[in-house]
Amino acid sequence: MLQGEDGGRSENFAGTRESHQESGDPEGDDKFKQESTVATERQKRCQEIEQKLEVHAEEERKQVENERRELFEERHAKRTELRLSEQKVTLPQLQEWDEHNAKIIKYIRTKTKPHLFYIPRRMCPASQKLIEES
């Protein structure tokens, strides 16, 4: 090489550099390989951590959903039980009410307050109409 072509470098320096590159054993390649393996290991660890976090988040979401469903079912059961107990209380009252209405259904109810119930002596069509209305 001429001195003007390589910008003032000597042949020895250029030759040693080229020989390292050709042999595949340069000093910088080992560091690069180590850094790349460390980087891939870090990426693997990060992926594993992310997967664990996703699994944990999924489990937590399922747990919250189950708790919510259980609370809903419990509330529904309590409401049903309360409704049934109210029906048990109101059933005798309803029967009494039906019996009372069955007794007064054949009477005519007046429009005045307090209501009076009476049976006319003779049933005429007007009296029959009043019975049906009341």
Backbone bond lengths (Angstrom), bond angles and torsions (degrees), N, CA, C in turn:
res aa  C-N    CA-C-N  psi(-1)  N-CA   C-N-CA  omega(-1)  CA-C   N-CA-C  phi
1 M - - - 1.447 - - 1.517 109.02 -
2 L 1.240 113.00 146.48 1.445 117.85 176.87 1.503 108.73 -91.11
3 Q 1.285 112.37 157.00 1.442 117.22 -175.60 1.526 111.20 -67.50
4 G 1.261 120.89 -30.49 1.453 123.96 -178.32 1.515 112.43 -77.83
5 E 1.304 118.40 -26.67 1.459 120.84 -175.78 1.533 112.94 -75.61
6 D 1.308 117.36 -39.38 1.464 118.36 -176.12 1.518 113.07 -95.83
7 G 1.309 118.06 8.80 1.456 120.82 175.50 1.504 112.48 75.20
8 G 1.321 119.08 30.79 1.447 121.38 175.75 1.499 113.80 92.03
9 R 1.308 120.34 6.09 1.450 121.44 178.57 1.521 109.53 -81.80
10 S 1.275 112.28 154.39 1.460 115.88 177.36 1.513 109.26 -93.17
11 E 1.291 115.11 161.39 1.457 120.30 -179.01 1.515 111.57 -66.91
12 N 1.288 117.52 -36.18 1.459 120.29 -177.22 1.541 112.10 -63.12
13 F 1.317 115.88 -44.14 1.461 119.35 -178.76 1.528 110.42 -64.51
14 A 1.298 117.04 -44.91 1.454 121.47 179.56 1.516 110.39 -66.04
15 G 1.307 117.27 -37.80 1.454 120.65 -179.17 1.507 112.53 -68.47
16 T 1.309 118.49 -39.79 1.464 120.31 179.65 1.514 111.01 -68.21
17 R 1.303 115.78 -37.27 1.460 119.59 179.67 1.525 109.63 -66.12
18 E 1.315 116.16 -44.82 1.451 120.35 179.91 1.520 111.27 -65.00
19 S 1.320 116.67 -36.61 1.451 119.16 -178.73 1.521 111.38 -67.74
20 H 1.319 117.24 -35.33 1.472 119.92 176.32 1.519 110.66 -65.27
21 Q 1.328 116.30 -41.52 1.452 119.33 -179.15 1.521 111.23 -67.71
22 E 1.320 116.87 -38.65 1.449 120.78 -178.80 1.522 111.80 -70.23
23 S 1.305 117.65 -35.07 1.456 120.02 -177.57 1.522 111.76 -76.43
24 G 1.326 117.36 -15.33 1.461 120.12 -179.97 1.505 111.71 78.35
25 D 1.308 118.24 18.16 1.448 121.87 -177.40 1.519 110.71 -126.98
26 P 1.295 118.41 48.82 1.452 117.65 178.87 1.519 110.71 -77.27
27 E 1.276 116.95 159.35 1.456 121.39 -176.55 1.531 111.65 -68.59
28 G 1.301 118.92 -35.83 1.458 122.94 -176.52 1.515 113.30 -75.05
29 D 1.319 119.63 -26.28 1.459 122.10 -177.44 1.518 112.17 -66.61
30 D 1.336 118.32 -37.84 1.465 120.63 178.83 1.523 111.13 -61.89
31 K 1.315 115.69 -44.01 1.464 119.31 179.20 1.524 110.46 -64.24
32 F 1.328 116.53 -40.01 1.463 120.83 179.97 1.528 110.38 -64.06
33 K 1.325 116.01 -43.41 1.463 119.77 179.09 1.515 111.21 -62.66
34 Q 1.342 116.74 -42.93 1.460 120.41 179.09 1.523 110.90 -63.78
35 E 1.327 116.00 -42.94 1.458 119.87 179.35 1.531 111.22 -64.87
36 S 1.324 116.33 -39.08 1.458 119.21 -179.47 1.523 110.85 -68.92
37 T 1.342 117.85 -39.07 1.472 119.26 177.44 1.524 110.75 -67.13
38 V 1.336 116.57 -38.95 1.464 120.27 177.40 1.528 109.43 -64.04
39 A 1.331 116.26 -41.35 1.465 119.84 179.85 1.527 110.55 -64.99
40 T 1.331 118.65 -42.22 1.460 120.43 179.40 1.527 110.56 -67.21
41 E 1.341 117.35 -37.80 1.471 120.24 176.77 1.528 110.41 -63.34
42 R 1.327 115.95 -40.28 1.470 119.79 177.91 1.523 110.25 -64.06
43 Q 1.323 116.01 -41.98 1.458 119.56 178.60 1.528 110.60 -62.95
44 K 1.335 116.62 -41.30 1.466 120.05 178.45 1.522 110.64 -62.78
45 R 1.335 116.04 -43.94 1.464 119.88 178.95 1.526 111.25 -62.61
46 C 1.326 114.95 -43.08 1.474 118.97 178.29 1.528 110.68 -61.60
47 Q 1.327 117.01 -41.95 1.459 120.30 178.81 1.520 110.90 -64.34
48 E 1.336 116.66 -41.73 1.462 120.04 178.49 1.524 110.72 -62.61
49 I 1.332 116.30 -42.81 1.465 120.64 179.53 1.522 110.05 -63.96
50 E 1.335 116.33 -43.37 1.464 120.17 178.61 1.531 110.98 -61.96
51 Q 1.325 116.90 -41.31 1.457 120.22 178.18 1.526 111.06 -62.92
52 K 1.341 115.96 -43.50 1.465 119.66 177.96 1.523 110.86 -61.65
53 L 1.336 116.23 -41.91 1.455 119.94 179.15 1.535 111.09 -64.69
54 E 1.317 116.94 -40.34 1.460 120.71 177.86 1.522 111.05 -63.68
55 V 1.334 116.31 -43.59 1.468 120.47 178.66 1.523 109.84 -62.57
56 H 1.334 116.38 -43.86 1.463 120.69 179.56 1.528 110.48 -63.40
57 A 1.327 117.00 -42.66 1.462 120.70 179.29 1.530 110.21 -64.05
58 E 1.311 117.60 -40.18 1.467 121.89 178.72 1.530 110.40 -64.02
59 E 1.334 116.90 -44.25 1.464 120.54 178.55 1.524 110.76 -62.78
60 E 1.326 115.78 -42.63 1.456 119.99 179.83 1.531 110.95 -64.24
61 R 1.337 116.67 -39.59 1.455 121.09 178.86 1.530 110.36 -63.90
62 K 1.345 115.47 -42.35 1.466 119.43 178.50 1.527 110.79 -64.56
63 Q 1.330 116.44 -40.21 1.459 120.51 -179.95 1.530 110.52 -63.53
64 V 1.334 116.35 -44.15 1.464 120.19 178.86 1.530 110.09 -63.27
65 E 1.325 116.45 -40.99 1.463 120.65 178.68 1.525 111.09 -63.08
66 N 1.336 116.95 -42.15 1.462 120.86 178.46 1.525 111.13 -64.23
67 E 1.337 116.55 -43.63 1.458 120.18 178.94 1.524 110.38 -61.93
68 R 1.324 115.94 -41.65 1.454 120.23 179.54 1.527 110.84 -63.56
69 R 1.331 116.45 -42.94 1.460 120.93 178.79 1.525 110.46 -63.56
70 E 1.340 116.74 -43.05 1.464 120.43 179.55 1.521 111.38 -62.52
71 L 1.339 116.48 -42.79 1.460 119.86 178.33 1.534 110.84 -63.00
72 F 1.323 115.98 -40.69 1.465 119.70 178.60 1.520 110.61 -62.94
73 E 1.342 116.51 -45.54 1.461 120.01 179.90 1.524 111.21 -64.18
74 E 1.332 116.44 -39.81 1.460 120.66 179.25 1.529 110.44 -63.85
75 R 1.334 116.24 -44.57 1.460 120.78 178.86 1.535 110.41 -62.87
76 H 1.319 116.06 -41.88 1.469 120.38 178.84 1.532 110.70 -62.64
77 A 1.328 115.92 -42.02 1.466 120.05 179.44 1.534 110.86 -64.12
78 K 1.336 116.91 -41.02 1.464 120.24 179.15 1.527 110.76 -64.52
79 R 1.334 115.74 -42.55 1.464 118.88 179.05 1.531 110.90 -63.25
80 T 1.326 115.84 -41.52 1.464 119.90 179.27 1.524 110.28 -63.17
81 E 1.326 116.05 -43.89 1.462 120.45 179.13 1.528 111.16 -62.62
82 L 1.325 115.93 -41.74 1.468 120.06 178.74 1.519 110.80 -64.95
83 R 1.320 116.25 -42.47 1.464 120.43 178.63 1.527 111.05 -62.58
84 L 1.332 116.11 -41.62 1.468 119.56 178.57 1.522 111.55 -65.03
85 S 1.331 116.56 -41.20 1.467 118.89 179.20 1.520 110.69 -66.05
86 E 1.338 117.36 -36.29 1.464 119.86 176.12 1.525 110.69 -65.59
87 Q 1.312 116.47 -38.76 1.459 120.30 179.06 1.518 110.82 -66.25
88 K 1.318 117.07 -36.35 1.461 120.14 178.09 1.518 110.28 -63.79
89 V 1.329 115.77 -38.02 1.460 119.90 179.21 1.519 109.95 -72.00
90 T 1.309 117.31 -41.84 1.457 120.00 -175.38 1.523 112.69 -80.35
91 L 1.307 118.87 -19.24 1.466 120.93 -179.09 1.525 111.95 -60.92
92 P 1.337 119.79 -47.88 1.478 118.10 176.15 1.530 111.69 -63.22
93 Q 1.311 116.82 -38.33 1.466 119.72 178.64 1.526 110.20 -64.78
94 L 1.315 116.65 -39.12 1.454 120.73 178.72 1.527 110.89 -64.99
95 Q 1.321 116.02 -39.91 1.464 119.57 178.25 1.531 110.95 -64.35
96 E 1.333 116.06 -41.23 1.467 120.16 177.76 1.528 110.16 -62.91
97 W 1.321 115.94 -40.78 1.452 121.17 -179.75 1.537 110.76 -63.88
98 D 1.330 115.91 -42.92 1.465 120.28 178.42 1.528 111.20 -63.66
99 E 1.322 116.71 -41.72 1.464 120.56 178.46 1.528 110.83 -62.57
100 H 1.328 115.31 -42.35 1.464 120.26 179.56 1.529 110.56 -63.61
101 N 1.324 116.76 -44.90 1.470 120.50 179.60 1.525 111.64 -65.81
102 A 1.327 116.85 -34.60 1.469 119.85 178.08 1.531 110.51 -64.01
103 K 1.334 117.58 -33.26 1.474 121.26 -179.94 1.531 111.37 -73.04
104 I 1.328 117.27 -38.47 1.462 119.52 -173.72 1.524 113.50 -93.89
105 I 1.319 118.00 0.12 1.459 119.85 -176.35 1.529 112.18 -68.21
106 K 1.304 118.07 -24.82 1.471 120.98 -178.75 1.529 112.61 -87.97
107 Y 1.332 117.07 2.20 1.460 122.34 179.48 1.531 110.17 -102.14
108 I 1.327 115.10 157.90 1.466 121.53 173.70 1.522 107.14 -95.63
109 R 1.321 116.41 133.28 1.466 121.29 -179.50 1.526 108.57 -101.94
110 T 1.310 116.03 132.02 1.465 120.20 178.84 1.521 109.60 -77.52
111 K 1.336 114.70 161.01 1.464 119.97 -179.51 1.526 111.55 -86.51
112 T 1.294 117.67 -11.89 1.469 121.26 -179.28 1.521 109.95 -76.13
113 K 1.319 114.53 161.84 1.459 120.17 177.29 1.512 107.55 -110.00
114 P 1.235 123.09 136.36 1.455 128.56 -12.03 1.520 110.77 -65.38
115 H 1.315 115.02 149.86 1.449 120.42 -177.39 1.527 109.95 -67.45
116 L 1.311 114.35 139.08 1.460 121.01 175.63 1.520 108.13 -114.23
117 F 1.303 115.51 143.31 1.461 121.03 179.91 1.529 108.11 -115.44
118 Y 1.341 116.07 132.42 1.467 119.41 179.85 1.517 109.78 -147.40
119 I 1.348 114.06 161.74 1.460 121.80 175.85 1.529 106.51 -118.97
120 P 1.304 117.75 124.94 1.462 118.53 178.42 1.537 111.40 -71.35
121 R 1.348 116.35 154.21 1.457 119.80 -179.90 1.509 111.32 -67.63
122 R 1.315 114.71 -45.39 1.455 118.99 -179.79 1.520 108.08 -115.24
123 M 1.323 115.44 133.78 1.465 119.59 178.35 1.524 108.80 -88.69
124 C 1.275 115.60 116.10 1.451 121.14 173.12 1.534 107.63 -111.94
125 P 1.294 119.39 170.24 1.469 119.97 -179.39 1.536 112.67 -58.41
126 A 1.316 117.63 -33.35 1.473 120.45 178.94 1.532 110.07 -67.73
127 S 1.320 116.77 -41.51 1.474 120.89 178.50 1.538 110.42 -65.42
128 Q 1.319 115.57 -40.30 1.476 119.29 178.54 1.523 110.94 -62.64
129 K 1.327 115.98 -38.94 1.476 120.55 179.25 1.534 110.21 -65.28
130 L 1.326 117.74 -40.45 1.459 121.80 178.45 1.530 111.30 -65.59
131 I 1.300 118.07 -37.17 1.471 121.23 177.18 1.530 109.78 -63.46
132 E 1.307 116.92 -43.46 1.470 120.94 -178.94 1.533 111.21 -65.85
133 E 1.341 116.48 -34.83 1.452 120.00 -179.39 1.519 112.38 -73.30
134 S 1.312 116.74 -34.24 1.465 118.96 -176.62 1.481 112.28 -93.59
